[in-house]
Amino acid sequence: MFAGKQAILAMKLVLTCEHAGNKIPKNYVSYFKNQQVILETHRGLDLGALDIFESLKSLSDYSHYSKTSRLLIELNRSLHHKNLFSEFSKEISIEEKEKLIHTYYSTYRTKVENKIKEFINAGETVLHISIHSFTPLLNGEIRNCDMGLLFDSRRISEKHFSKNYKKLMLKINPNYNIRYNYPYLGKADGFTTYLRKQFLENYIGIELEINQKFSENNLMDSQLKQDVFTVLESYSTGKLK
């Protein structure tokens, strides 16, 4: 957990973005015939997520993202999850699915996991921010949130970070509606959930969810990007305000 300035200075910031794009490799384009409209919605990618990822990249000690559409293979789910393959890609042969897992899923996740392991083995604490965005309206329900912080409330370090993040963000702009474990639960199936099981100590895994109402043409609002940058910069430099 954050024990003070010394602990914060020892922290390594890892940024990832699992749903940065809606790319379909040419070998699988036939499965998505006439589906370009869907690929360009929140189902195909996290709108604005890559933009905010790029705006924060300079703060990170390691960063990694994927532009492969989640509708081909879902990098933020476990291999056993029912939504690993979408209704479009579930028709792909078992052999081809194994290739997809190896080429896109395992390669991506292993790179991130190995880098975190390298930092932790060197005595560092890792703050991993997995950047996502969410649609403001789902199944007719308005999602009343600007930013969501997804974490495991049983892990004191993650709860501590989230409280500090919210406090600092509201200090910048008290009008932000920031919620914990919304619109999803932080302990639900996901990449950070998996990584917590691999790294029982010195790992702080947070999914940062930004409302896509701040996104236009796949770009996030510039002021919001600056505000998130300011807060994370205070952690990366140890200059907590």
Secondary structure, DSSP 8 states (H G I E B T S, - for coil): ---SHHHHHTEEEEEEETT---B--GGGGGGGTT-HHHHTSTTTS-TTHHHHHHHHGGG-SEEEE--B-TTT--TTS-TT-TTSS-TTTTTS-HHHHHHHIIIIIIHHHHHHHHHHHHHHHTT-EEEEEEEEEE-SEETTEE---SEEEE--TT-HHHHHHHHHHHHHHHHH-TT--EEES-SS-TTSSSHHHHHHHH-SSSEEEEEEEEEGGGEETTEE-HHHHHHHHHHHHHHHHS---
